[in-house]
Amino acid sequence: MKQKTASIATVIALVAGGAAACGGGDDGVAPAPTLTGMEGVSPPPTSPPPTSSTPRLAVGQTIHISTSPAQVARPIPAGAADVTLRDLDVTTIYRSKDNPASAQKADPGEQFVIWTMKVTNTGPDEFNLYPLTAAQRWTSDGQVTGPDLFLGIDDDLGGEPDPRPGETVTGSGGAVVPEGSGVLEFADRQGVPMFEIAVKR
């Protein structure tokens, strides 16, 4: 029993001595700071948030989306819909089914991305289709740009009437983006991301 008591006393003495050596005493002397060589250097700018947090929509897949209310020429209520990506086409030459002899050609270094969607309104009000007719961002090799609208496509989704509750419409939209693989991001009128589409080239 004496040996156990002596061992406990030794441990207490070691701990107390270590605390004093680390500046834990009352002598008022703070430990010297450790220098890293990075003092005075500003941290690097933060990169944009990863797109992985936004749902990704693939051909044949359906996702449920919601949109924020907005005020443009008229108030637009919040909306909800099931969106199915029916088709995705990436090309530098687009021929309309209505006028195949007339082709639209992308400028050098650019390409057309055309998507076809089926939209079923699951909300209580008309669903505003505008956010599905134009992608908000194109991300490729870490570069983010705002894609241009690609006009003059067949079955333009922008020409369809906004579906009423329970109604379904199908149509296409298009964007002009830099040539190559990337990701199109779609957002509502308030800029809140809804989903993205991966484009392989």
Salt bridges, closest charged atoms under 4 A:
ASP82 OD1 - HIS64 ND1 2.92
ASP155 OD2 - LYS97 NZ 3.26
ASP162 OD2 - ARG74 NH2 3.91
GLU167 OE2 - ARG164 NH2 3.07
GLU179 OE2 - ARG201 NH2 3.80
GLU185 OE2 - ARG137 NE 3.61
GLU196 OE2 - ARG56 NH2 2.72
